[in-house]
Amino acid sequence: MIPGLNKKGWDKETALKRCYNLPGIDVVKNKQVHLFGEDYVVILGPRFILTLEQVARVIHPDAP
């Protein structure tokens, strides 16, 4: 989770490349790293459900 990813001038591909510099981690080896860059991902509040929905889509991409 990198809140404000776009505001920092980063893009998801660049941030993911930095993650792939850690080859000893299984999710990196299997290219299963998922990045959440919206501002609300680390703020508790009513928009927390949006983060949960994003995580659910990653876990179950075929679910409606």
mmCIF file as Biopython writes it, N, C-alpha, C and O atoms, coordinates in Angstrom:
data_model
#
loop_
_atom_site.group_PDB
_atom_site.id
_atom_site.type_symbol
_atom_site.label_atom_id
_atom_site.label_alt_id
_atom_site.label_comp_id
_atom_site.label_asym_id
_atom_site.label_entity_id
_atom_site.label_seq_id
_atom_site.pdbx_PDB_ins_code
_atom_site.Cartn_x
_atom_site.Cartn_y
_atom_site.Cartn_z
_atom_site.occupancy
_atom_site.B_iso_or_equiv
_atom_site.auth_seq_id
_atom_site.auth_asym_id
_atom_site.pdbx_PDB_model_num
ATOM 1   N N  . MET A ? 1  ? 0.839   -1.173  0.000   1.0 0.0 1  A 1 
ATOM 2   C CA . MET A ? 1  ? 0.000   0.000   0.000   1.0 0.0 1  A 1 
ATOM 3   C C  . MET A ? 1  ? 0.889   1.243   0.000   1.0 0.0 1  A 1 
ATOM 4   O O  . MET A ? 1  ? 1.739   1.430   0.870   1.0 0.0 1  A 1 
ATOM 5   N N  . ILE A ? 2  ? 0.664   2.070   -0.994  1.0 0.0 2  A 1 
ATOM 6   C CA . ILE A ? 2  ? 1.393   3.328   -1.091  1.0 0.0 2  A 1 
ATOM 7   C C  . ILE A ? 2  ? 0.352   4.424   -1.301  1.0 0.0 2  A 1 
ATOM 8   O O  . ILE A ? 2  ? -0.009  4.730   -2.437  1.0 0.0 2  A 1 
ATOM 9   N N  . PRO A ? 3  ? -0.130  5.015   -0.210  1.0 0.0 3  A 1 
ATOM 10  C CA . PRO A ? 3  ? -1.152  6.046   -0.374  1.0 0.0 3  A 1 
ATOM 11  C C  . PRO A ? 3  ? -0.624  7.245   -1.142  1.0 0.0 3  A 1 
ATOM 12  O O  . PRO A ? 3  ? 0.509   7.680   -0.939  1.0 0.0 3  A 1 
ATOM 13  N N  . GLY A ? 4  ? -1.463  7.773   -2.028  1.0 0.0 4  A 1 
ATOM 14  C CA . GLY A ? 4  ? -1.065  8.945   -2.809  1.0 0.0 4  A 1 
ATOM 15  C C  . GLY A ? 4  ? -0.002  8.632   -3.839  1.0 0.0 4  A 1 
ATOM 16  O O  . GLY A ? 4  ? 0.834   9.483   -4.141  1.0 0.0 4  A 1 
ATOM 17  N N  . LEU A ? 5  ? -0.016  7.446   -4.375  1.0 0.0 5  A 1 
ATOM 18  C CA . LEU A ? 5  ? 0.994   6.998   -5.327  1.0 0.0 5  A 1 
ATOM 19  C C  . LEU A ? 5  ? 1.167   7.992   -6.477  1.0 0.0 5  A 1 
ATOM 20  O O  . LEU A ? 5  ? 2.291   8.386   -6.791  1.0 0.0 5  A 1 
ATOM 21  N N  . ASN A ? 6  ? 0.084   8.392   -7.094  1.0 0.0 6  A 1 
ATOM 22  C CA . ASN A ? 6  ? 0.166   9.323   -8.231  1.0 0.0 6  A 1 
ATOM 23  C C  . ASN A ? 6  ? 0.624   10.714  -7.813  1.0 0.0 6  A 1 
ATOM 24  O O  . ASN A ? 6  ? 1.312   11.402  -8.568  1.0 0.0 6  A 1 
ATOM 25  N N  . LYS A ? 7  ? 0.239   11.125  -6.610  1.0 0.0 7  A 1 
ATOM 26  C CA . LYS A ? 7  ? 0.650   12.453  -6.130  1.0 0.0 7  A 1 
ATOM 27  C C  . LYS A ? 7  ? 2.156   12.524  -5.904  1.0 0.0 7  A 1 
ATOM 28  O O  . LYS A ? 7  ? 2.746   13.604  -5.953  1.0 0.0 7  A 1 
ATOM 29  N N  . LYS A ? 8  ? 2.774   11.373  -5.657  1.0 0.0 8  A 1 
ATOM 30  C CA . LYS A ? 8  ? 4.214   11.329  -5.437  1.0 0.0 8  A 1 
ATOM 31  C C  . LYS A ? 8  ? 4.985   11.269  -6.752  1.0 0.0 8  A 1 
ATOM 32  O O  . LYS A ? 8  ? 6.216   11.258  -6.762  1.0 0.0 8  A 1 
ATOM 33  N N  . GLY A ? 9  ? 4.240   11.231  -7.872  1.0 0.0 9  A 1 
ATOM 34  C CA . GLY A ? 9  ? 4.884   11.162  -9.172  1.0 0.0 9  A 1 
ATOM 35  C C  . GLY A ? 9  ? 5.330   9.760   -9.548  1.0 0.0 9  A 1 
ATOM 36  O O  . GLY A ? 9  ? 6.125   9.591   -10.472 1.0 0.0 9  A 1 
ATOM 37  N N  . TRP A ? 10 ? 4.836   8.767   -8.853  1.0 0.0 10 A 1 
ATOM 38  C CA . TRP A ? 10 ? 5.172   7.377   -9.147  1.0 0.0 10 A 1 
ATOM 39  C C  . TRP A ? 10 ? 4.059   6.777   -9.979  1.0 0.0 10 A 1 
ATOM 40  O O  . TRP A ? 10 ? 2.936   7.281   -9.994  1.0 0.0 10 A 1 
ATOM 41  N N  . ASP A ? 11 ? 4.378   5.704   -10.667 1.0 0.0 11 A 1 
ATOM 42  C CA . ASP A ? 11 ? 3.343   4.907   -11.296 1.0 0.0 11 A 1 
ATOM 43  C C  . ASP A ? 11 ? 3.447   3.488   -10.743 1.0 0.0 11 A 1 
ATOM 44  O O  . ASP A ? 11 ? 4.451   3.125   -10.129 1.0 0.0 11 A 1 
ATOM 45  N N  . LYS A ? 12 ? 2.414   2.699   -10.962 1.0 0.0 12 A 1 
ATOM 46  C CA . LYS A ? 12 ? 2.376   1.355   -10.369 1.0 0.0 12 A 1 
ATOM 47  C C  . LYS A ? 12 ? 3.506   0.478   -10.891 1.0 0.0 12 A 1 
ATOM 48  O O  . LYS A ? 12 ? 4.075   -0.311  -10.136 1.0 0.0 12 A 1 
ATOM 49  N N  . GLU A ? 13 ? 3.836   0.604   -12.169 1.0 0.0 13 A 1 
ATOM 50  C CA . GLU A ? 13 ? 4.879   -0.239  -12.742 1.0 0.0 13 A 1 
ATOM 51  C C  . GLU A ? 13 ? 6.239   0.016   -12.087 1.0 0.0 13 A 1 
ATOM 52  O O  . GLU A ? 13 ? 6.976   -0.923  -11.786 1.0 0.0 13 A 1 
ATOM 53  N N  . THR A ? 14 ? 6.561   1.287   -11.871 1.0 0.0 14 A 1 
ATOM 54  C CA . THR A ? 14 ? 7.831   1.634   -11.223 1.0 0.0 14 A 1 
ATOM 55  C C  . THR A ? 14 ? 7.862   1.122   -9.794  1.0 0.0 14 A 1 
ATOM 56  O O  . THR A ? 14 ? 8.870   0.572   -9.350  1.0 0.0 14 A 1 
ATOM 57  N N  . ALA A ? 15 ? 6.767   1.299   -9.074  1.0 0.0 15 A 1 
ATOM 58  C CA . ALA A ? 15 ? 6.701   0.827   -7.687  1.0 0.0 15 A 1 
ATOM 59  C C  . ALA A ? 15 ? 6.805   -0.692  -7.627  1.0 0.0 15 A 1 
ATOM 60  O O  . ALA A ? 15 ? 7.462   -1.233  -6.738  1.0 0.0 15 A 1 
ATOM 61  N N  . LEU A ? 16 ? 6.162   -1.381  -8.565  1.0 0.0 16 A 1 
ATOM 62  C CA . LEU A ? 16 ? 6.248   -2.841  -8.584  1.0 0.0 16 A 1 
ATOM 63  C C  . LEU A ? 16 ? 7.661   -3.317  -8.888  1.0 0.0 16 A 1 
ATOM 64  O O  . LEU A ? 16 ? 8.108   -4.319  -8.330  1.0 0.0 16 A 1 
ATOM 65  N N  . LYS A ? 17 ? 8.367   -2.615  -9.763  1.0 0.0 17 A 1 
ATOM 66  C CA . LYS A ? 17 ? 9.746   -2.996  -10.067 1.0 0.0 17 A 1 
ATOM 67  C C  . LYS A ? 17 ? 10.610  -2.945  -8.813  1.0 0.0 17 A 1 
ATOM 68  O O  . LYS A ? 17 ? 11.507  -3.769  -8.636  1.0 0.0 17 A 1 
ATOM 69  N N  . ARG A ? 18 ? 10.338  -1.978  -7.947  1.0 0.0 18 A 1 
ATOM 70  C CA . ARG A ? 18 ? 11.088  -1.898  -6.691  1.0 0.0 18 A 1 
ATOM 71  C C  . ARG A ? 18 ? 10.791  -3.107  -5.808  1.0 0.0 18 A 1 
ATOM 72  O O  . ARG A ? 18 ? 11.680  -3.605  -5.117  1.0 0.0 18 A 1 
ATOM 73  N N  . CYS A ? 19 ? 9.557   -3.576  -5.829  1.0 0.0 19 A 1 
ATOM 74  C CA . CYS A ? 19 ? 9.188   -4.764  -5.052  1.0 0.0 19 A 1 
ATOM 75  C C  . CYS A ? 19 ? 9.898   -6.005  -5.583  1.0 0.0 19 A 1 
ATOM 76  O O  . CYS A ? 19 ? 10.282  -6.887  -4.815  1.0 0.0 19 A 1 
ATOM 77  N N  . TYR A ? 20 ? 10.068  -6.065  -6.903  1.0 0.0 20 A 1 
ATOM 78  C CA . TYR A ? 20 ? 10.680  -7.248  -7.504  1.0 0.0 20 A 1 
ATOM 79  C C  . TYR A ? 20 ? 12.175  -7.337  -7.238  1.0 0.0 20 A 1 
ATOM 80  O O  . TYR A ? 20 ? 12.817  -8.298  -7.665  1.0 0.0 20 A 1 
ATOM 81  N N  . ASN A ? 21 ? 12.741  -6.363  -6.547  1.0 0.0 21 A 1 
ATOM 82  C CA . ASN A ? 21 ? 14.132  -6.438  -6.121  1.0 0.0 21 A 1 
ATOM 83  C C  . ASN A ? 21 ? 14.286  -7.289  -4.865  1.0 0.0 21 A 1 
ATOM 84  O O  . ASN A ? 21 ? 15.383  -7.399  -4.318  1.0 0.0 21 A 1 
ATOM 85  N N  . LEU A ? 22 ? 13.187  -7.893  -4.406  1.0 0.0 22 A 1 
ATOM 86  C CA . LEU A ? 22 ? 13.198  -8.741  -3.211  1.0 0.0 22 A 1 
ATOM 87  C C  . LEU A ? 22 ? 12.861  -10.178 -3.612  1.0 0.0 22 A 1 
ATOM 88  O O  . LEU A ? 22 ? 11.793  -10.672 -3.249  1.0 0.0 22 A 1 
ATOM 89  N N  . PRO A ? 23 ? 13.732  -10.855 -4.343  1.0 0.0 23 A 1 
ATOM 90  C CA . PRO A ? 23 ? 13.407  -12.163 -4.914  1.0 0.0 23 A 1 
ATOM 91  C C  . PRO A ? 23 ? 13.245  -13.291 -3.899  1.0 0.0 23 A 1 
ATOM 92  O O  . PRO A ? 23 ? 12.767  -14.365 -4.262  1.0 0.0 23 A 1 
ATOM 93  N N  . GLY A ? 24 ? 13.621  -13.086 -2.666  1.0 0.0 24 A 1 
ATOM 94  C CA . GLY A ? 24 ? 13.500  -14.137 -1.661  1.0 0.0 24 A 1 
ATOM 95  C C  . GLY A ? 24 ? 12.102  -14.288 -1.089  1.0 0.0 24 A 1 
ATOM 96  O O  . GLY A ? 24 ? 11.864  -15.172 -0.266  1.0 0.0 24 A 1 
ATOM 97  N N  . ILE A ? 25 ? 11.182  -13.449 -1.507  1.0 0.0 25 A 1 
ATOM 98  C CA . ILE A ? 25 ? 9.817   -13.480 -0.989  1.0 0.0 25 A 1 
ATOM 99  C C  . ILE A ? 25 ? 8.933   -14.213 -2.001  1.0 0.0 25 A 1 
ATOM 100 O O  . ILE A ? 25 ? 8.961   -13.904 -3.192  1.0 0.0 25 A 1 
ATOM 101 N N  . ASP A ? 26 ? 8.145   -15.190 -1.522  1.0 0.0 26 A 1 
ATOM 102 C CA . ASP A ? 26 ? 7.359   -16.036 -2.420  1.0 0.0 26 A 1 
ATOM 103 C C  . ASP A ? 26 ? 6.426   -15.263 -3.344  1.0 0.0 26 A 1 
ATOM 104 O O  . ASP A ? 26 ? 6.338   -15.581 -4.530  1.0 0.0 26 A 1 
ATOM 105 N N  . VAL A ? 27 ? 5.725   -14.251 -2.824  1.0 0.0 27 A 1 
ATOM 106 C CA . VAL A ? 27 ? 4.798   -13.517 -3.693  1.0 0.0 27 A 1 
ATOM 107 C C  . VAL A ? 27 ? 5.542   -12.780 -4.799  1.0 0.0 27 A 1 
ATOM 108 O O  . VAL A ? 27 ? 4.991   -12.560 -5.877  1.0 0.0 27 A 1 
ATOM 109 N N  . VAL A ? 28 ? 6.772   -12.403 -4.544  1.0 0.0 28 A 1 
ATOM 110 C CA . VAL A ? 28 ? 7.585   -11.753 -5.576  1.0 0.0 28 A 1 
ATOM 111 C C  . VAL A ? 28 ? 8.004   -12.799 -6.608  1.0 0.0 28 A 1 
ATOM 112 O O  . VAL A ? 28 ? 7.903   -12.557 -7.811  1.0 0.0 28 A 1 
ATOM 113 N N  . LYS A ? 29 ? 8.467   -13.946 -6.152  1.0 0.0 29 A 1 
ATOM 114 C CA . LYS A ? 29 ? 8.864   -15.022 -7.069  1.0 0.0 29 A 1 
ATOM 115 C C  . LYS A ? 29 ? 7.719   -15.398 -7.995  1.0 0.0 29 A 1 
ATOM 116 O O  . LYS A ? 29 ? 7.927   -15.652 -9.182  1.0 0.0 29 A 1 
ATOM 117 N N  . ASN A ? 30 ? 6.511   -15.432 -7.450  1.0 0.0 30 A 1 
ATOM 118 C CA . ASN A ? 30 ? 5.329   -15.849 -8.206  1.0 0.0 30 A 1 
ATOM 119 C C  . ASN A ? 30 ? 4.621   -14.684 -8.895  1.0 0.0 30 A 1 
ATOM 120 O O  . ASN A ? 30 ? 3.557   -14.867 -9.487  1.0 0.0 30 A 1 
ATOM 121 N N  . LYS A ? 31 ? 5.205   -13.489 -8.820  1.0 0.0 31 A 1 
ATOM 122 C CA . LYS A ? 31 ? 4.627   -12.273 -9.424  1.0 0.0 31 A 1 
ATOM 123 C C  . LYS A ? 31 ? 3.175   -12.071 -8.982  1.0 0.0 31 A 1 
ATOM 124 O O  . LYS A ? 31 ? 2.283   -11.843 -9.799  1.0 0.0 31 A 1 
ATOM 125 N N  . GLN A ? 32 ? 2.967   -12.163 -7.669  1.0 0.0 32 A 1 
ATOM 126 C CA . GLN A ? 32 ? 1.638   -11.985 -7.099  1.0 0.0 32 A 1 
ATOM 127 C C  . GLN A ? 32 ? 1.557   -10.738 -6.227  1.0 0.0 32 A 1 
ATOM 128 O O  . GLN A ? 32 ? 0.719   -10.657 -5.330  1.0 0.0 32 A 1 
ATOM 129 N N  . VAL A ? 33 ? 2.412   -9.785  -6.485  1.0 0.0 33 A 1 
ATOM 130 C CA . VAL A ? 33 ? 2.402   -8.537  -5.727  1.0 0.0 33 A 1 
ATOM 131 C C  . VAL A ? 33 ? 1.300   -7.650  -6.304  1.0 0.0 33 A 1 
ATOM 132 O O  . VAL A ? 33 ? 1.228   -7.455  -7.517  1.0 0.0 33 A 1 
ATOM 133 N N  . HIS A ? 34 ? 0.454   -7.121  -5.447  1.0 0.0 34 A 1 
ATOM 134 C CA . HIS A ? 34 ? -0.616  -6.221  -5.859  1.0 0.0 34 A 1 
ATOM 135 C C  . HIS A ? 34 ? -0.425  -4.907  -5.116  1.0 0.0 34 A 1 
ATOM 136 O O  . HIS A ? 34 ? -0.155  -4.893  -3.915  1.0 0.0 34 A 1 
ATOM 137 N N  . LEU A ? 35 ? -0.564  -3.836  -5.823  1.0 0.0 35 A 1 
ATOM 138 C CA . LEU A ? 35 ? -0.290  -2.525  -5.262  1.0 0.0 35 A 1 
ATOM 139 C C  . LEU A ? 35 ? -1.578  -1.718  -5.172  1.0 0.0 35 A 1 
ATOM 140 O O  . LEU A ? 35 ? -2.350  -1.650  -6.129  1.0 0.0 35 A 1 
ATOM 141 N N  . PHE A ? 36 ? -1.796  -1.115  -4.022  1.0 0.0 36 A 1 
ATOM 142 C CA . PHE A ? 36 ? -2.942  -0.246  -3.809  1.0 0.0 36 A 1 
ATOM 143 C C  . PHE A ? 36 ? -2.387  1.153   -3.558  1.0 0.0 36 A 1 
ATOM 144 O O  . PHE A ? 36 ? -1.646  1.361   -2.597  1.0 0.0 36 A 1 
ATOM 145 N N  . GLY A ? 37 ? -2.737  2.114   -4.413  1.0 0.0 37 A 1 
ATOM 146 C CA . GLY A ? 37 ? -2.130  3.430   -4.323  1.0 0.0 37 A 1 
ATOM 147 C C  . GLY A ? 37 ? -3.078  4.581   -4.055  1.0 0.0 37 A 1 
ATOM 148 O O  . GLY A ? 37 ? -2.675  5.743   -4.115  1.0 0.0 37 A 1 
ATOM 149 N N  . GLU A ? 38 ? -4.322  4.279   -3.762  1.0 0.0 38 A 1 
ATOM 150 C CA . GLU A ? 38 ? -5.282  5.341   -3.497  1.0 0.0 38 A 1 
ATOM 151 C C  . GLU A ? 38 ? -5.016  5.963   -2.126  1.0 0.0 38 A 1 
ATOM 152 O O  . GLU A ? 38 ? -4.452  5.315   -1.244  1.0 0.0 38 A 1 
ATOM 153 N N  . ASP A ? 39 ? -5.416  7.197   -1.955  1.0 0.0 39 A 1 
ATOM 154 C CA . ASP A ? 39 ? -5.199  7.902   -0.691  1.0 0.0 39 A 1 
ATOM 155 C C  . ASP A ? 39 ? -5.851  7.209   0.502   1.0 0.0 39 A 1 
ATOM 156 O O  . ASP A ? 39 ? -5.306  7.217   1.606   1.0 0.0 39 A 1 
ATOM 157 N N  . TYR A ? 40 ? -6.996  6.624   0.280   1.0 0.0 40 A 1 
ATOM 158 C CA . TYR A ? 40 ? -7.790  6.098   1.395   1.0 0.0 40 A 1 
ATOM 159 C C  . TYR A ? 40 ? -7.333  4.731   1.909   1.0 0.0 40 A 1 
ATOM 160 O O  . TYR A ? 40 ? -7.888  4.245   2.894   1.0 0.0 40 A 1 
ATOM 161 N N  . VAL A ? 41 ? -6.352  4.102   1.283   1.0 0.0 41 A 1 
ATOM 162 C CA . VAL A ? 41 ? -6.005  2.731   1.662   1.0 0.0 41 A 1 
ATOM 163 C C  . VAL A ? 41 ? -5.451  2.594   3.075   1.0 0.0 41 A 1 
ATOM 164 O O  . VAL A ? 41 ? -5.479  1.498   3.635   1.0 0.0 41 A 1 
ATOM 165 N N  . VAL A ? 42 ? -4.957  3.658   3.657   1.0 0.0 42 A 1 
ATOM 166 C CA . VAL A ? 42 ? -4.405  3.576   5.013   1.0 0.0 42 A 1 
ATOM 167 C C  . VAL A ? 42 ? -5.165  4.439   6.008   1.0 0.0 42 A 1 
ATOM 168 O O  . VAL A ? 42 ? -4.705  4.654   7.129   1.0 0.0 42 A 1 
ATOM 169 N N  . ILE A ? 43 ? -6.324  4.930   5.599   1.0 0.0 43 A 1 
ATOM 170 C CA . ILE A ? 43 ? -7.119  5.790   6.478   1.0 0.0 43 A 1 
ATOM 171 C C  . ILE A ? 43 ? -8.360  5.037   6.927   1.0 0.0 43 A 1 
ATOM 172 O O  . ILE A ? 43 ? -9.186  4.631   6.109   1.0 0.0 43 A 1 
ATOM 173 N N  . LEU A ? 44 ? -8.481  4.859   8.220   1.0 0.0 44 A 1 
ATOM 174 C CA . LEU A ? 44 ? -9.683  4.218   8.739   1.0 0.0 44 A 1 
ATOM 175 C C  . LEU A ? 44 ? -10.858 5.182   8.625   1.0 0.0 44 A 1 
ATOM 176 O O  . LEU A ? 44 ? -10.740 6.368   8.934   1.0 0.0 44 A 1 
ATOM 177 N N  . GLY A ? 45 ? -11.958 4.668   8.188   1.0 0.0 45 A 1 
ATOM 178 C CA . GLY A ? 45 ? -13.148 5.486   8.023   1.0 0.0 45 A 1 
ATOM 179 C C  . GLY A ? 45 ? -14.109 4.808   7.074   1.0 0.0 45 A 1 
ATOM 180 O O  . GLY A ? 45 ? -13.928 3.638   6.737   1.0 0.0 45 A 1 
ATOM 181 N N  . PRO A ? 46 ? -15.128 5.525   6.638   1.0 0.0 46 A 1 
ATOM 182 C CA . PRO A ? 46 ? -16.161 4.913   5.802   1.0 0.0 46 A 1 
ATOM 183 C C  . PRO A ? 46 ? -15.645 4.393   4.455   1.0 0.0 46 A 1 
ATOM 184 O O  . PRO A ? 46 ? -16.244 3.490   3.870   1.0 0.0 46 A 1 
ATOM 185 N N  . ARG A ? 47 ? -14.549 4.953   3.966   1.0 0.0 47 A 1 
ATOM 186 C CA . ARG A ? 47 ? -14.021 4.471   2.684   1.0 0.0 47 A 1 
ATOM 187 C C  . ARG A ? 47 ? -13.178 3.206   2.830   1.0 0.0 47 A 1 
ATOM 188 O O  . ARG A ? 47 ? -12.680 2.679   1.835   1.0 0.0 47 A 1 
ATOM 189 N N  . PHE A ? 48 ? -13.014 2.717   4.052   1.0 0.0 48 A 1 
ATOM 190 C CA . PHE A ? 48 ? -12.269 1.483   4.279   1.0 0.0 48 A 1 
ATOM 191 C C  . PHE A ? 48 ? -12.878 0.333   3.479   1.0 0.0 48 A 1 
ATOM 192 O O  . PHE A ? 48 ? -12.164 -0.571  3.045   1.0 0.0 48 A 1 
ATOM 193 N N  . ILE A ? 49 ? -14.185 0.367   3.285   1.0 0.0 49 A 1 
ATOM 194 C CA . ILE A ? 49 ? -14.850 -0.677  2.508   1.0 0.0 49 A 1 
ATOM 195 C C  . ILE A ? 49 ? -14.319 -0.715  1.076   1.0 0.0 49 A 1 
ATOM 196 O O  . ILE A ? 49 ? -14.296 -1.783  0.464   1.0 0.0 49 A 1 
ATOM 197 N N  . LEU A ? 50 ? -13.897 0.415   0.532   1.0 0.0 50 A 1 
ATOM 198 C CA . LEU A ? 50 ? -13.325 0.438   -0.818  1.0 0.0 50 A 1 
ATOM 199 C C  . LEU A ? 50 ? -12.033 -0.377  -0.883  1.0 0.0 50 A 1 
ATOM 200 O O  . LEU A ? 50 ? -11.775 -1.078  -1.862  1.0 0.0 50 A 1 
ATOM 201 N N  . THR A ? 51 ? -11.232 -0.274  0.169   1.0 0.0 51 A 1 
ATOM 202 C CA . THR A ? 51 ? -10.004 -1.071  0.239   1.0 0.0 51 A 1 
ATOM 203 C C  . THR A ? 51 ? -10.339 -2.546  0.336   1.0 0.0 51 A 1 
ATOM 204 O O  . THR A ? 51 ? -9.710  -3.369  -0.330  1.0 0.0 51 A 1 
ATOM 205 N N  . LEU A ? 52 ? -11.316 -2.891  1.154   1.0 0.0 52 A 1 
ATOM 206 C CA . LEU A ? 52 ? -11.729 -4.287  1.271   1.0 0.0 52 A 1 
ATOM 207 C C  . LEU A ? 52 ? -12.238 -4.831  -0.056  1.0 0.0 52 A 1 
ATOM 208 O O  . LEU A ? 52 ? -11.962 -5.980  -0.401  1.0 0.0 52 A 1 
ATOM 209 N N  . GLU A ? 53 ? -12.970 -4.026  -0.795  1.0 0.0 53 A 1 
ATOM 210 C CA . GLU A ? 53 ? -13.458 -4.458  -2.103  1.0 0.0 53 A 1 
ATOM 211 C C  . GLU A ? 53 ? -12.302 -4.703  -3.068  1.0 0.0 53 A 1 
ATOM 212 O O  . GLU A ? 53 ? -12.337 -5.655  -3.847  1.0 0.0 53 A 1 
ATOM 213 N N  . GLN A ? 54 ? -11.282 -3.855  -3.022  1.0 0.0 54 A 1 
ATOM 214 C CA . GLN A ? 54 ? -10.108 -4.053  -3.882  1.0 0.0 54 A 1 
ATOM 215 C C  . GLN A ? 54 ? -9.395  -5.361  -3.536  1.0 0.0 54 A 1 
ATOM 216 O O  . GLN A ? 54 ? -9.016  -6.120  -4.427  1.0 0.0 54 A 1 
ATOM 217 N N  . VAL A ? 55 ? -9.218  -5.618  -2.253  1.0 0.0 55 A 1 
ATOM 218 C CA . VAL A ? 55 ? -8.573  -6.851  -1.816  1.0 0.0 55 A 1 
ATOM 219 C C  . VAL A ? 55 ? -9.406  -8.054  -2.255  1.0 0.0 55 A 1 
ATOM 220 O O  . VAL A ? 55 ? -8.854  -9.055  -2.714  1.0 0.0 55 A 1 
ATOM 221 N N  . ALA A ? 56 ? -10.717 -7.963  -2.119  1.0 0.0 56 A 1 
ATOM 222 C CA . ALA A ? 56 ? -11.600 -9.060  -2.538  1.0 0.0 56 A 1 
ATOM 223 C C  . ALA A ? 56 ? -11.462 -9.333  -4.035  1.0 0.0 56 A 1 
ATOM 224 O O  . ALA A ? 56 ? -11.472 -10.490 -4.455  1.0 0.0 56 A 1 
ATOM 225 N N  . ARG A ? 57 ? -11.334 -8.275  -4.846  1.0 0.0 57 A 1 
ATOM 226 C CA . ARG A ? 57 ? -11.168 -8.462  -6.300  1.0 0.0 57 A 1 
ATOM 227 C C  . ARG A ? 57 ? -9.844  -9.145  -6.618  1.0 0.0 57 A 1 
ATOM 228 O O  . ARG A ? 57 ? -9.761  -9.918  -7.572  1.0 0.0 57 A 1 
ATOM 229 N N  . VAL A ? 58 ? -8.818  -8.873  -5.839  1.0 0.0 58 A 1 
ATOM 230 C CA . VAL A ? 58 ? -7.527  -9.525  -6.048  1.0 0.0 58 A 1 
ATOM 231 C C  . VAL A ? 58 ? -7.639  -11.004 -5.703  1.0 0.0 58 A 1 
ATOM 232 O O  . VAL A ? 58 ? -7.141  -11.856 -6.439  1.0 0.0 58 A 1 
ATOM 233 N N  . ILE A ? 59 ? -8.282  -11.306 -4.599  1.0 0.0 59 A 1 
ATOM 234 C CA . ILE A ? 59 ? -8.414  -12.691 -4.151  1.0 0.0 59 A 1 
ATOM 235 C C  . ILE A ? 59 ? -9.369  -13.491 -5.031  1.0 0.0 59 A 1 
ATOM 236 O O  . ILE A ? 59 ? -9.106  -14.647 -5.361  1.0 0.0 59 A 1 
ATOM 237 N N  . HIS A ? 60 ? -10.483 -12.860 -5.407  1.0 0.0 60 A 1 
ATOM 238 C CA . HIS A ? 60 ? -11.516 -13.519 -6.220  1.0 0.0 60 A 1 
ATOM 239 C C  . HIS A ? 60 ? -11.820 -12.670 -7.465  1.0 0.0 60 A 1 
ATOM 240 O O  . HIS A ? 60 ? -12.847 -11.992 -7.507  1.0 0.0 60 A 1 
ATOM 241 N N  . PRO A ? 61 ? -10.954 -12.698 -8.462  1.0 0.0 61 A 1 
ATOM 242 C CA . PRO A ? 61 ? -11.146 -11.814 -9.624  1.0 0.0 61 A 1 
ATOM 243 C C  . PRO A ? 61 ? -12.412 -12.115 -10.436 1.0 0.0 61 A 1 
ATOM 244 O O  . PRO A ? 61 ? -12.891 -11.246 -11.165 1.0 0.0 61 A 1 
ATOM 245 N N  . ASP A ? 62 ? -12.952 -13.315 -10.323 1.0 0.0 62 A 1 
ATOM 246 C CA . ASP A ? 62 ? -14.140 -13.675 -11.101 1.0 0.0 62 A 1 
ATOM 247 C C  . ASP A ? 62 ? -15.448 -13.339 -10.397 1.0 0.0 62 A 1 
ATOM 248 O O  . ASP A ? 62 ? -16.516 -13.451 -10.999 1.0 0.0 62 A 1 
ATOM 249 N N  . ALA A ? 63 ? -15.386 -12.938 -9.154  1.0 0.0 63 A 1 
ATOM 250 C CA . ALA A ? 63 ? -16.608 -12.608 -8.401  1.0 0.0 63 A 1 
ATOM 251 C C  . ALA A ? 63 ? -17.184 -11.293 -8.914  1.0 0.0 63 A 1 
ATOM 252 O O  . ALA A ? 63 ? -16.441 -10.414 -9.351  1.0 0.0 63 A 1 
ATOM 253 N N  . PRO A ? 64 ? -18.507 -11.160 -8.859  1.0 0.0 64 A 1 
ATOM 254 C CA . PRO A ? 64 ? -19.130 -9.908  -9.329  1.0 0.0 64 A 1 
ATOM 255 C C  . PRO A ? 64 ? -18.809 -8.719  -8.452  1.0 0.0 64 A 1 
ATOM 256 O O  . PRO A ? 64 ? -19.264 -7.609  -8.726  1.0 0.0 64 A 1 
#
